[in-house]
Amino acid sequence: MKIRAFLAATLAGLVLLTPLHARAQAPAEDKWTFSLMPYLWLPNFSGKFNYGPPPAGGVTANVEVDANTILSDLDFAFMIAGEARRGRWLIGTDFIYLDLSSDNSQVKSVDFNPGPGPVNVSTTNLNAGTQSSLKGTVWTLVGGYAALEGREATLDVIGGFRYLGLEPKTDWQLNATVNLPNSTLSFARSGSVEKRENLWAAIVGAKGQVRLGESNWFVPYYVDLGGASSLFTWQGVVGVGYKLHWGDVRLDYRYLYYDQSGDKLIQDLAVSGFALGVNFRF
């Protein structure tokens, strides 16, 4: 809750303080301009997946994935971002497809449902080898307004939505079968489970860049937060870039976080790492 309050306060401060620092600018040309940035994000991921709740007379697993090295996590990725601007108004989009895997995961517990209700049994000390993989599509679409336009700094206030299509899979290997006392229910020593979830979240945020002196170097930044019902998400990006006559080259660090309450698939999910992109302007 503290991090949500901090992010919300930061965004509100950026929006409210912008008019105090904005300088008078010459009217922007009334024409469309575009940019397109393919990039490569090398992330790792960590999180907790709840494959339940268990059906009556059934069993489900709760899995925890610890952060692993970036390159060993990444199996395949495709990323591209684009933006269209006219005057102070903009439309921006970002598309990410990730295929990640990690050996650094374990079945933390299993939920049995013998009838009256779920019974949770810890299996932390039984893990012999568990691998989790994650296929995900992240699509962001926003509209925005350039609240600050200057040579030294820019600030765009944005709002829109983010879609997350997530398909985690876990292959587990335990040292022993897990049996529920006084019951015929059991959880096998080895097996596989997977699930699919589609999440939509409304988001608000801010983005822009700060020029470093009189050079062509600049610091890009981006932050958003939002959610829907039991869902909370936020994303932050900061980096360094260099402007060229046709566009710019950027190295960013990106952090994307999701959290759900209740018996949801994603208990928490963090995907983070460095991204290298080439931004073409036309």
Buried (B, 14 or more C-beta within 10 A) or exposed (E): EEEEEEBEEBBEEBBEEBEEEBEEEEEBEEEEBEBBBEBEBBBBBBBBBBBBBBEEEBBBBBBBBEBBEBEEBBEEBBBBBBBBBEBBEBBBBBBBBBBBBBEBBBBBBBBBBBEEEBBEBEBEEBBEEBBBBBBBBBBBBBEBEBBBBBEEBBBBBBBBBBBBBBBBBBBBBBEEEBEBEEEEBEBEBEBEBBBEBEBBBEBBBBBBBBBBEEEEBBBBBBBBBBBEEEBBBBBBBEBBBEBEEEBBBBBBBBBBBBBBEEBBBBBBBBBBBBBEBBBBBE
